[in-house]
Amino acid sequence: MSVRVSLVAAARGSALLAERFDDDRPLDEAGWHAVRFAAPALMSLGDAELRYCSPTPRSRATGRALGFHPLVQPALRDCDMGRWRGCTLADVTAREPAAVDAWLADPRAAPHGGEPLLAFITRIGGWLDTRPACDGAIVAVAEPAVVRAALVYALKAPPSSYWNVDVGPLSTVTLTGLPRRWSLRLETGVR
């Protein structure tokens, strides 16, 4: 029996240029507004048999605001960015440009002392592959980075493609399949 997993990117907790690694800030005003606007289109996902979210405040708040009442899944946490946690990419680039270049170029590199990109993608893939088969669907609200990692894993794309996947707040993607055999399902706006 195949599994249907819909991933919803959490609403924003800060302006794009103010985003920080391992950000644990709650939804900002624009994020709350966006959730209220998107809720009618996303609420039906809450009918899923299993509903999860990553442990961040904004993922939990997004899931609750959409009426999902999700269970927190520690495996859906964002990538561990080590000493870069709480910093913006601009901050880190100004202080450690060679380290940032190494991190962007090599998915096994962890110059920040945290989790390498390849390990992050593998962890998220492991979560996907251990979802129970169910007649219904599964929905998970997670950080955009988690959604990107899930897509790279499911499509068996090279880890470097992670940087080419743009996941905006409240974006939704559905994966169907079995462990290690996933397909990307694109939905039409017509139902």
C-alpha positions as CSV (number, residue, x, y, z in Angstrom):
1,M,0.0,0.0,0.0
2,S,1.4,3.4,-1.0
3,V,1.6,6.4,1.3
4,R,0.5,9.9,0.5
5,V,2.5,12.6,2.3
6,S,1.6,16.3,1.9
7,L,4.3,18.6,3.1
8,V,3.3,22.2,3.9
9,A,6.1,24.8,4.4
10,A,5.6,26.8,7.6
11,A,4.5,30.4,7.3
12,R,7.2,33.0,7.7
13,G,8.6,34.1,11.0
14,S,10.7,37.0,9.6
15,A,11.4,38.9,6.4
16,L,13.4,36.8,3.8
17,L,16.6,38.8,4.3
18,A,16.3,38.5,8.1
19,E,16.0,34.7,8.1
20,R,18.4,33.0,10.4
21,F,19.9,29.5,10.5
22,D,18.0,27.2,12.8
23,D,15.5,30.1,13.4
24,D,13.2,29.4,16.2
25,R,11.1,32.6,16.1
26,P,7.3,32.4,16.1
27,L,5.2,33.6,13.2
28,D,5.4,37.3,12.4
29,E,2.4,39.4,11.6
30,A,2.8,38.8,7.8
31,G,3.0,35.0,8.6
32,W,-0.3,35.1,10.6
33,H,-1.9,37.0,7.8
34,A,-0.7,34.6,5.1
35,V,-2.0,31.6,7.1
36,R,-5.4,33.2,7.5
37,F,-5.5,33.9,3.7
38,A,-4.3,30.4,2.7
39,A,-6.3,28.4,5.3
40,P,-9.4,27.8,3.1
41,A,-7.2,26.2,0.4
42,L,-5.2,24.1,2.8
43,M,-7.7,23.1,5.5
44,S,-8.7,20.0,3.7
45,L,-5.2,18.6,4.2
46,G,-6.2,18.5,7.9
47,D,-8.4,15.5,7.1
48,A,-5.2,13.4,6.9
49,E,-5.1,10.3,9.1
50,L,-1.8,11.4,10.5
51,R,-0.8,15.1,11.1
52,Y,2.7,16.1,12.0
53,C,4.9,19.2,12.3
54,S,8.5,20.1,12.9
55,P,9.4,21.3,16.4
56,T,9.9,25.0,15.5
57,P,7.4,27.5,16.9
58,R,6.4,28.7,13.5
59,S,5.7,25.2,12.2
60,R,3.7,24.3,15.3
61,A,1.7,27.6,15.0
62,T,1.1,27.2,11.3
63,G,-0.2,23.6,11.9
64,R,-2.5,24.8,14.7
65,A,-3.8,27.8,12.7
66,L,-4.7,25.5,9.8
67,G,-6.6,23.3,12.2
68,F,-4.3,20.3,11.8
69,H,-3.6,19.8,15.5
70,P,-0.3,18.2,14.5
71,L,2.0,16.0,16.6
72,V,5.6,17.3,16.9
73,Q,8.1,15.1,15.1
74,P,11.7,15.7,16.3
75,A,13.0,14.0,13.1
76,L,11.5,16.9,11.1
77,R,13.7,19.5,12.8
78,D,15.7,21.9,10.6
79,C,19.3,21.2,9.7
80,D,21.6,21.6,12.7
81,M,23.8,24.6,11.8
82,G,26.1,24.4,14.7
83,R,27.8,27.7,15.6
84,W,25.9,29.4,12.7
85,R,22.6,29.0,14.5
86,G,20.8,32.3,14.9
87,C,23.0,34.0,12.2
88,T,21.9,35.2,8.8
89,L,23.7,34.0,5.7
90,A,25.0,37.5,5.2
91,D,26.5,37.6,8.7
92,V,28.2,34.2,8.2
93,T,29.5,35.1,4.7
94,A,31.0,38.3,6.1
95,R,32.8,36.4,8.9
96,E,33.6,33.1,7.2
97,P,33.5,33.4,3.4
98,A,35.6,30.3,2.8
99,A,33.5,28.2,5.2
100,V,30.3,29.3,3.4
101,D,31.8,28.4,0.0
102,A,32.9,25.0,1.3
103,W,29.4,24.4,2.8
104,L,27.6,25.4,-0.5
105,A,30.0,23.3,-2.7
106,D,30.3,20.1,-0.7
107,P,27.2,18.3,0.7
108,R,29.4,16.4,3.2
109,A,31.0,19.6,4.6
110,A,29.9,21.0,8.0
111,P,32.3,23.9,8.6
112,H,29.7,25.2,11.1
113,G,30.2,22.2,13.3
114,G,26.6,21.0,12.8
115,E,24.9,18.6,10.4
116,P,26.2,18.2,6.8
117,L,23.6,18.8,4.1
118,L,23.9,15.1,3.0
119,A,23.1,13.9,6.5
120,F,20.2,16.3,6.8
121,I,18.7,15.1,3.5
122,T,19.3,11.5,4.6
123,R,17.6,12.1,8.0
124,I,14.5,13.6,6.3
125,G,14.4,10.7,3.8
126,G,14.6,8.3,6.7
127,W,11.5,10.0,8.2
128,L,9.7,9.6,4.9
129,D,10.7,6.0,4.5
130,T,9.4,5.0,8.0
131,R,5.9,6.5,7.6
132,P,3.3,3.9,8.2
133,A,1.2,2.7,5.3
134,C,-2.3,4.0,5.8
135,D,-5.5,4.2,3.8
136,G,-5.7,7.9,4.4
137,A,-3.1,10.6,4.0
138,I,-0.4,12.2,6.0
139,V,0.3,15.9,6.3
140,A,3.4,17.5,7.8
141,V,4.1,21.2,8.4
142,A,7.8,21.8,8.4
143,E,10.5,24.4,7.7
144,P,11.1,25.2,4.0
145,A,14.5,23.5,4.3
146,V,12.9,20.3,5.4
147,V,10.5,20.3,2.5
148,R,13.5,20.9,0.1
149,A,15.4,18.0,1.7
150,A,12.4,15.7,1.3
151,L,12.0,16.7,-2.4
152,V,15.7,16.0,-3.1
153,Y,15.5,12.7,-1.3
154,A,12.2,11.6,-2.9
155,L,13.4,12.5,-6.4
156,K,16.8,10.9,-5.9
157,A,18.3,14.1,-7.1
158,P,22.0,14.9,-6.4
159,P,22.4,16.8,-3.1
160,S,23.6,19.9,-4.9
161,S,20.1,20.3,-6.4
162,Y,19.0,21.2,-2.9
163,W,20.2,24.8,-3.6
164,N,17.9,24.9,-6.7
165,V,14.7,24.2,-5.0
166,D,12.7,27.2,-3.9
167,V,10.1,26.6,-1.2
168,G,8.2,29.6,-0.2
169,P,6.1,29.9,3.0
170,L,2.9,27.8,2.8
171,S,4.0,26.0,-0.3
172,T,2.6,22.5,-0.5
173,V,3.9,19.4,-2.2
174,T,2.6,15.9,-2.2
175,L,4.8,12.7,-2.4
176,T,3.3,9.3,-3.0
177,G,4.8,5.9,-2.9
178,L,6.6,3.5,-0.8
179,P,9.9,3.6,1.2
180,R,12.7,4.6,-1.2
181,R,10.3,4.7,-4.1
182,W,8.7,8.1,-4.1
183,S,6.9,10.2,-6.8
184,L,6.2,13.9,-6.8
185,R,2.5,14.6,-7.3
186,L,1.4,17.9,-8.7
187,E,-2.2,18.9,-8.1
188,T,-4.3,21.1,-10.3
189,G,-6.1,24.0,-8.9
190,V,-9.4,22.5,-10.2
191,R,-11.1,20.1,-7.9
